[in-house]
Amino acid sequence: MAAYFFASPIDVDIKLSDEEQRKQVEMKSEKEKTVSCPVYYDGDSVSGTVSIRVRDGKKLQHDGIKVEFVGSIELFYDRGHHHEFLSLSQELAAPGEMRQAQTYDFNFKNVEKQFESYQGINVKLRYFVRVSISRRMADVAKERDIWVHSFRLPADTNATIKMEVGIEDCLHIEFEYNKSKYHLKDVIVGKIYFLLVRIKIKHMELSIIRRETTGSPPNQYNESETITKFEIMDGAPVRGETIPIRLFLGGFDLTPTFRDINKKFSTRYYLNLVLIDEENRRYFKQQEITIVRIPEN
């Protein structure tokens, strides 16, 4: 990532400790480019070095150099207003002048990172290291993103989901999923029972829907996207028939469920069962599920 250049060209490079050994996540940056970010966890220290070089051998007069570790939420309809929920700062150099390249160490120890990184349709939650060089004319700043994963232990109680879809004297279906909380690599296992079928069903499909809610009323925005949709039955079922469901979550681009993060956004997941009859009428039932991230073996 390039530094911002002003009248006096300055190169700023931020190197994170042990970044090569960390898992990497691809993050979309400006203009649809992707940037590779190292993964950190809650309580991990964020440390590294900052190298500053003045081009052309000119001297750099500055009013101080600092490094910050920032967690912020950016709402796309509120551009320009970044809501910082975490801000730590360390001074690297007192006001003075620089004639040759300098390297500084920084270490933010055991940082609490209470939220997971997220990049959605209308919101982005990001963590980054920012180096600022204060100057009389114009400050120079450089940022370097990291990606944060948060683990949640599965709840002890994880009840099965049982629901019914019915149209009086025409259709009565019960469906059951093995549990209501899943981890990101889990398998959804379920069954659909046809107790009464007096309409001609053409096919049935199951989809996973992600719903992102940002802001608060009256400036609240909801965006839904279908993560996957697949047909689980083609043709008319008969009374007493049972259709098994097995859906592997590991192949999809899922995040954990986020509920009211810093009072700015939520991301929820739903299983949506749709029946379509021969006249293309649609009957559907939606059920929220919870998705968590657990430590990988």
NUKEMI-307895 format. One line per 3 residues: their letters; for each residue x, y, z of N, C-alpha, C. Coordinates in steps of 0.02 Angstrom, whole numbers. Example, Ala and Ser with C-alpha at 12.3 -4.5 7.8 and 13.67 -1.06 7.14 Angstrom:
# NUKEMI-307895
as = 660:-284:390:615:-225:390:660:-165:390 | 642:-112:354:684:-53:357:645:2:394
***
This chain:
# NUKEMI-307895
maa = 43:-59:0:0:0:0:45:62:0 | 30:109:-42:72:167:-49:57:219:5 | 107:257:23:96:312:70:63:369:31
yff = 35:417:69:8:477:37:66:525:28 | 76:551:-32:133:594:-46:110:667:-49 | 149:710:-16:134:781:-19:197:816:-46
asp = 205:880:-31:259:919:-61:327:885:-52 | 339:858:8:402:824:21:389:749:21 | 410:713:-31:392:642:-36:424:602:21
idv = 382:564:55:403:523:112:376:453:101 | 419:403:109:396:333:107:386:309:178 | 327:280:192:313:252:257:295:179:247
dik = 329:135:283:315:63:277:301:34:346 | 244:-1:353:226:-32:417:233:-107:409 | 276:-136:450:285:-209:449:261:-237:515
lsd = 218:-288:512:190:-318:573:232:-379:592 | 243:-388:657:281:-446:681:245:-510:662 | 282:-560:646:259:-628:630:199:-631:582
eeq = 192:-581:538:134:-581:493:136:-639:443 | 197:-662:425:202:-717:377:176:-782:407 | 180:-789:474:158:-851:505:83:-852:519
rkq = 51:-795:510:-20:-792:527:-63:-811:467 | -123:-836:482:-173:-848:430:-189:-782:396 | -204:-784:331:-218:-722:294:-291:-722:270
vem = -320:-663:268:-389:-653:242:-385:-600:188 | -419:-612:132:-421:-562:78:-476:-512:94 | -458:-448:94:-506:-395:108:-511:-349:47
kse = -573:-330:30:-582:-283:-25:-560:-214:-3 | -519:-181:-44:-499:-113:-28:-531:-67:-80 | -506:-7:-85:-535:41:-133:-530:15:-204
kek = -578:33:-245:-579:16:-316:-576:-59:-328 | -610:-96:-283:-619:-169:-291:-554:-208:-292 | -500:-178:-270:-437:-216:-263:-442:-256:-198
tvs = -402:-310:-194:-401:-348:-131:-333:-341:-98 | -335:-340:-32:-274:-334:9:-273:-394:55 | -215:-424:64:-207:-481:109:-193:-455:180
cpv = -234:-477:228:-226:-453:297:-212:-512:343 | -163:-505:389:-151:-558:438:-206:-560:490 | -221:-622:514:-276:-631:562:-249:-628:634
yyd = -283:-589:675:-268:-583:747:-329:-603:787 | -318:-616:852:-373:-636:896:-375:-589:956 | -431:-591:991:-439:-550:1051:-382:-565:1100
gds = -349:-513:1125:-294:-523:1172:-226:-527:1141 | -223:-538:1075:-157:-538:1041:-126:-469:1043 | -60:-466:1053:-24:-403:1046:-17:-386:972
vsg = -17:-322:957:-6:-299:888:59:-259:889 | 111:-287:859:177:-255:862:209:-257:793 | 263:-219:786:298:-218:722:346:-159:719
tvs = 363:-141:657:409:-85:647:380:-37:596 | 400:26:603:382:78:555:446:106:525 | 452:102:459:511:130:426:491:193:388
irv = 527:246:399:513:310:366:575:332:328 | 565:347:265:622:368:223:603:431:185 | 648:480:189:638:542:152:673:535:84
rdg = 636:545:32:666:537:-35:711:595:-52 | 755:583:-99:799:635:-128:846:666:-77 | 855:633:-19:902:658:31:883:724:63
kkl = 822:745:54:800:809:85:787:797:159 | 789:850:197:774:842:269:698:850:280 | 674:816:330:603:819:347:595:852:414
qhd = 562:909:414:546:945:476:476:922:497 | 470:897:558:404:873:579:389:893:650 | 324:890:666:300:908:733:284:847:775
gik = 314:791:758:303:729:797:277:673:753 | 295:612:772:273:553:736:240:506:787 | 180:482:770:145:436:816:117:376:778
vef = 106:322:815:74:263:787:12:249:829 | -43:231:795:-106:216:830:-131:147:809 | -167:115:855:-204:54:837:-278:71:846
vgs = -316:65:791:-385:91:789:-433:35:768 | -491:34:802:-547:-6:781:-604:41:763 | -632:35:703:-683:82:683:-738:48:643
iel = -797:78:645:-854:55:606:-870:110:555 | -872:91:491:-888:139:438:-955:119:407 | -1003:164:410:-1068:153:380:-1068:188:312
fyd = -1085:151:259:-1075:178:192:-1122:236:176 | -1180:240:210:-1225:297:198:-1203:358:238 | -1153:349:281:-1130:404:325:-1055:413:314
rgh = -1036:416:251:-964:421:234:-934:484:265 | -873:476:287:-840:533:319:-845:531:394 | -895:493:420:-901:486:493:-882:414:511
hhe = -823:407:540:-800:341:562:-809:337:637 | -843:285:660:-857:278:731:-802:235:762 | -756:267:796:-700:231:826:-719:204:895
fls = -717:138:902:-732:107:967:-668:86:1003 | -611:92:969:-547:76:1000:-494:123:971 | -455:154:1015:-403:200:991:-346:201:1043
lsq = -290:171:1023:-229:171:1065:-175:208:1027 | -132:244:1063:-82:285:1030:-15:280:1066 | 39:281:1026:107:283:1053:147:334:1013
ela = 188:372:1049:231:421:1015:294:386:991 | 312:396:928:373:366:901:431:416:901 | 417:480:889:470:530:888:443:598:908
apg = 482:634:948:464:702:967:476:749:908 | 448:809:909:460:856:854:534:865:840 | 551:870:777:622:877:758:629:873:683
emr = 689:854:661:699:846:589:733:779:575 | 719:754:516:746:689:495:785:699:431 | 846:673:430:888:680:370:900:612:336
qaq = 890:559:374:902:493:344:847:445:368 | 844:387:335:791:338:351:794:318:425 | 735:311:454:729:291:524:680:233:530
tyd = 695:188:577:649:133:592:631:135:666 | 566:129:679:541:132:748:503:68:764 | 509:45:825:470:-13:848:406:11:883
fnf = 354:-29:877:293:-14:916:265:-80:942 | 227:-76:997:197:-137:1026:136:-117:1067 | 78:-137:1042:16:-129:1080:2:-197:1112
knv = 13:-201:1177:14:-266:1211:-57:-291:1228 | -67:-354:1215:-128:-390:1237:-192:-350:1226 | -201:-328:1164:-257:-282:1150:-324:-319:1150
ekq = -371:-290:1187:-439:-317:1185:-471:-297:1118 | -494:-347:1081:-528:-333:1017:-597:-364:1023 | -645:-324:1046:-709:-352:1068:-754:-374:1011
fes = -742:-348:950:-785:-365:894:-743:-400:839 | -777:-437:798:-744:-470:741:-744:-422:681 | -692:-426:640:-691:-386:578:-748:-408:533
yqg = -776:-360:496:-832:-376:452:-833:-327:394 | -846:-354:335:-854:-311:276:-918:-332:241 | -969:-290:247:-1034:-308:220:-1055:-263:162
inv = -1121:-259:152:-1148:-220:97:-1146:-146:114 | -1168:-130:176:-1173:-59:196:-1129:-40:255 | -1087:-87:277:-1048:-72:337:-982:-110:335
klr = -932:-79:366:-867:-112:372:-841:-100:443 | -821:-154:476:-788:-149:542:-716:-169:531 | -671:-122:543:-601:-136:528:-555:-117:586
yfv = -498:-150:589:-444:-134:636:-383:-117:594 | -347:-65:613:-288:-47:574:-237:-10:617 | -175:-15:594:-120:24:623:-111:86:580
rvs = -109:144:611:-101:207:573:-40:245:599 | 3:264:553:61:305:569:48:376:544 | 57:425:587:45:495:569:109:536:581
isr = 128:573:530:185:620:536:155:690:533 | 159:725:589:130:793:592:178:843:560 | 150:883:515:191:935:482:152:999:479
rma = 188:1053:474:156:1119:472:113:1126:409 | 138:1101:353:103:1108:289:44:1058:285 | 61:993:286:9:941:281:35:878:314
dva = -8:847:353:13:785:386:20:728:335 | 62:680:353:69:619:312:42:561:353 | 0:520:323:-29:463:359:-24:400:317
ker = -16:344:350:-14:279:317:-50:229:362 | -92:187:331:-130:138:369:-114:67:346 | -120:21:392:-109:-50:376:-163:-90:413
diw = -205:-126:375:-261:-163:405:-239:-231:431 | -271:-252:486:-268:-322:508:-340:-348:508 | -348:-413:516:-415:-443:518:-422:-480:584
vhs = -479:-470:617:-489:-500:683:-544:-553:680 | -529:-612:707:-578:-665:716:-593:-672:790 | -656:-683:807:-677:-693:876:-708:-762:883
frl = -687:-798:935:-716:-864:947:-772:-859:998 | -823:-899:988:-878:-904:1036:-889:-979:1048 | -891:-998:1111:-904:-1068:1126:-978:-1084:1111
pad = -991:-1142:1081:-1061:-1159:1068:-1100:-1163:1133 | -1162:-1143:1130:-1204:-1143:1191:-1218:-1215:1212 | -1225:-1224:1278:-1243:-1291:1303:-1312:-1312:1278
tna = -1357:-1264:1277:-1424:-1280:1252:-1427:-1265:1178 | -1446:-1314:1139:-1449:-1305:1067:-1509:-1345:1042 | -1568:-1318:1053:-1629:-1354:1040:-1640:-1365:965
tik = -1675:-1420:950:-1695:-1430:880:-1747:-1378:862 | -1752:-1366:796:-1803:-1320:771:-1859:-1362:741 | -1921:-1351:764:-1979:-1385:734:-2030:-1332:713
mev = -2052:-1338:651:-2100:-1288:626:-2152:-1322:583 | -2207:-1287:573:-2260:-1313:530:-2277:-1262:477 | -2294:-1287:418:-2322:-1245:365:-2389:-1275:349
gie = -2440:-1235:348:-2506:-1264:335:-2554:-1216:301 | -2595:-1244:258:-2652:-1209:230:-2712:-1254:245 | -2761:-1226:278:-2815:-1268:304:-2845:-1314:251
dcl = -2848:-1377:266:-2877:-1430:224:-2840:-1440:157 | -2783:-1407:148:-2747:-1414:84:-2676:-1442:94 | -2642:-1416:145:-2572:-1433:152:-2552:-1430:225
hie = -2516:-1481:246:-2490:-1480:315:-2421:-1514:313 | -2369:-1473:327:-2300:-1497:326:-2268:-1481:393 | -2230:-1528:418:-2187:-1514:476:-2115:-1520:454
fey = -2073:-1474:476:-2002:-1485:463:-1961:-1472:525 | -1905:-1508:527:-1865:-1511:587:-1791:-1505:567 | -1754:-1460:602:-1682:-1456:593:-1650:-1480:658
nks = -1591:-1510:652:-1562:-1543:711:-1542:-1496:767 | -1529:-1433:751:-1512:-1384:803:-1524:-1313:776 | -1517:-1264:821:-1530:-1194:801:-1465:-1153:798
kyh = -1410:-1181:826:-1346:-1145:825:-1295:-1188:789 | -1257:-1158:744:-1209:-1195:703:-1142:-1158:702 | -1088:-1195:691:-1024:-1162:679:-1011:-1158:604
lkd = -960:-1120:584:-950:-1102:514:-937:-1163:468 | -913:-1218:496:-899:-1278:455:-949:-1333:470 | -1005:-1316:499:-1054:-1365:523:-1095:-1393:465
viv = -1138:-1441:482:-1185:-1470:433:-1256:-1463:461 | -1300:-1434:421:-1370:-1430:440:-1404:-1495:419 | -1432:-1529:467:-1466:-1592:453:-1540:-1583:472
gki = -1584:-1604:428:-1655:-1596:443:-1698:-1645:406 | -1764:-1641:419:-1813:-1684:386:-1876:-1643:374 | -1911:-1659:321:-1975:-1627:307:-2027:-1683:301
yfl = -2081:-1676:339:-2134:-1726:340:-2196:-1697:306 | -2225:-1734:260:-2287:-1713:227:-2345:-1750:260 | -2385:-1714:299:-2441:-1744:335:-2506:-1740:295
lvr = -2512:-1688:255:-2573:-1679:213:-2552:-1642:150 | -2568:-1671:92:-2550:-1639:29:-2610:-1642:-18 | -2644:-1586:-27:-2701:-1584:-73:-2692:-1530:-126
iki = -2632:-1503:-130:-2616:-1457:-185:-2558:-1487:-224 | -2552:-1469:-286:-2501:-1498:-328:-2436:-1458:-322 | -2390:-1485:-284:-2326:-1451:-274:-2278:-1469:-330
khm = -2249:-1418:-360:-2203:-1429:-417:-2132:-1443:-391 | -2107:-1400:-347:-2042:-1413:-316:-2034:-1373:-252 | -1981:-1391:-216:-1968:-1360:-151:-1895:-1342:-147
els = -1879:-1284:-119:-1809:-1263:-115:-1794:-1235:-45 | -1731:-1241:-28:-1707:-1214:36:-1651:-1165:23 | -1653:-1108:56:-1600:-1058:46:-1576:-1032:114
iir = -1514:-1007:113:-1487:-972:172:-1485:-898:153 | -1515:-858:195:-1518:-785:183:-1480:-749:237 | -1438:-702:216:-1403:-659:264:-1437:-590:262
ret = -1456:-566:321:-1489:-500:325:-1445:-453:366 | -1424:-400:334:-1382:-350:367:-1424:-289:383 | -1424:-269:447:-1461:-210:469:-1411:-159:494
tgs = -1414:-98:466:-1367:-46:488:-1406:16:511 | -1375:52:558:-1405:113:583:-1462:99:631 | -1498:151:647:-1556:145:691:-1611:190:664
ppn = -1674:175:679:-1730:215:652:-1720:288:668 | -1737:334:623:-1769:322:558:-1718:307:503 | -1654:309:518:-1603:296:467:-1578:224:472
qyn = -1624:177:464:-1606:106:468:-1612:75:398 | -1562:35:382:-1560:4:316:-1555:-72:324 | -1597:-108:287:-1594:-181:286:-1575:-205:217
ese = -1526:-249:214:-1506:-279:150:-1505:-354:159 | -1540:-389:115:-1540:-462:118:-1506:-490:56 | -1466:-542:66:-1436:-576:9:-1442:-651:19
tit = -1453:-686:-37:-1459:-758:-34:-1389:-788:-42 | -1367:-823:10:-1300:-853:10:-1300:-916:-34 | -1352:-956:-28:-1358:-1016:-71:-1431:-1035:-76
kfe = -1449:-1067:-131:-1517:-1091:-140:-1513:-1156:-178 | -1546:-1207:-153:-1545:-1270:-190:-1612:-1306:-184 | -1626:-1346:-234:-1689:-1382:-237:-1683:-1445:-195
imd = -1731:-1456:-151:-1729:-1516:-110:-1782:-1567:-131 | -1826:-1547:-177:-1876:-1594:-201:-1902:-1570:-269 | -1911:-1617:-315:-1940:-1600:-380:-1998:-1647:-392
gap = -2056:-1621:-402:-2115:-1663:-411:-2159:-1664:-350 | -2217:-1693:-357:-2267:-1691:-304:-2254:-1743:-251 | -2253:-1723:-188:-2246:-1772:-134:-2313:-1805:-119
vrg = -2310:-1860:-83:-2372:-1893:-62:-2375:-1890:14 | -2435:-1899:40:-2445:-1898:112:-2402:-1953:145 | -2368:-1934:199:-2326:-1982:235:-2254:-1982:211
eti = -2239:-1945:158:-2170:-1944:132:-2126:-1901:177 | -2063:-1921:180:-2013:-1883:219:-1954:-1866:173 | -1935:-1802:172:-1878:-1779:131:-1820:-1762:178
pir = -1762:-1794:170:-1705:-1776:213:-1668:-1714:187 | -1638:-1676:232:-1599:-1617:214:-1529:-1625:244 | -1479:-1610:204:-1410:-1610:229:-1374:-1553:192
lfl = -1354:-1502:228:-1324:-1443:197:-1258:-1428:232 | -1203:-1431:195:-1136:-1419:222:-1120:-1344:218 | -1109:-1313:276:-1098:-1240:277:-1027:-1221:256
ggf = -980:-1268:261:-909:-1251:250:-894:-1223:181 | -936:-1236:132:-922:-1213:64:-947:-1143:49 | -977:-1110:97:-1007:-1044:84:-969:-988:120
dlt = -976:-928:94:-942:-870:122:-985:-841:178 | -979:-871:237:-1020:-851:294:-978:-814:345 | -1011:-773:385:-980:-742:443:-1019:-768:504
ptf = -995:-758:564:-1038:-772:622:-1099:-725:622 | -1147:-743:663:-1204:-697:676:-1179:-639:718 | -1196:-578:699:-1178:-519:738:-1242:-485:761
rdi = -1248:-473:826:-1309:-442:852:-1293:-374:883 | -1319:-322:853:-1315:-254:880:-1243:-235:899 | -1198:-239:851:-1127:-225:864:-1117:-150:874
nkk = -1097:-133:935:-1085:-63:954:-1144:-17:936 | -1204:-47:938:-1266:-10:920:-1263:18:849 | -1226:-14:805:-1219:11:737:-1246:-38:684
fst = -1237:-103:694:-1261:-150:643:-1271:-220:672 | -1311:-259:634:-1322:-330:650:-1319:-369:585 | -1297:-432:590:-1298:-477:533:-1327:-543:557
ryy = -1384:-562:527:-1420:-622:548:-1430:-669:489 | -1439:-733:506:-1448:-785:455:-1515:-820:464 | -1545:-838:406:-1610:-871:407:-1610:-930:358
lnl = -1643:-983:379:-1658:-1038:333:-1728:-1024:304 | -1733:-1023:239:-1795:-1006:205:-1818:-1066:164 | -1874:-1095:183:-1902:-1152:146:-1959:-1127:102
vli = -1955:-1142:37:-2005:-1118:-11:-2035:-1176:-48 | -2102:-1180:-51:-2137:-1228:-93:-2170:-1190:-150 | -2167:-1218:-209:-2197:-1186:-268:-2246:-1236:-299
dee = -2310:-1215:-308:-2358:-1261:-338:-2361:-1252:-413 | -2404:-1291:-444:-2405:-1291:-518:-2432:-1226:-547 | -2465:-1186:-506:-2487:-1120:-529:-2438:-1065:-508
nrr = -2377:-1088:-488:-2322:-1043:-469:-2337:-1001:-407 | -2383:-1024:-366:-2393:-992:-301:-2338:-1016:-255 | -2316:-971:-212:-2259:-988:-167:-2282:-987:-95
yfk = -2262:-1039:-59:-2276:-1044:13:-2208:-1049:47 | -2197:-1007:96:-2130:-1011:127:-2133:-1002:202 | -2081:-1026:233:-2073:-1020:306:-1999:-1004:319
qqe = -1988:-955:362:-1920:-932:375:-1903:-943:449 | -1842:-965:462:-1821:-978:531:-1750:-951:541 | -1741:-911:593:-1674:-885:607:-1631:-940:638
iti = -1567:-942:615:-1518:-986:647:-1460:-942:670 | -1422:-966:718:-1363:-930:744:-1300:-965:720 | -1253:-926:694:-1189:-954:671:-1133:-925:713
vri = -1088:-969:738:-1032:-946:780:-966:-971:750 | -912:-939:769:-845:-961:750:-815:-998:810 | -793:-1059:799:-759:-1096:853:-688:-1109:833
pen = -643:-1120:881:-572:-1132:864:-566:-1193:818 | -521:-1186:768:-509:-1242:722:-459:-1289:753 | -469:-1353:739:-421:-1403:765:-355:-1399:730
***
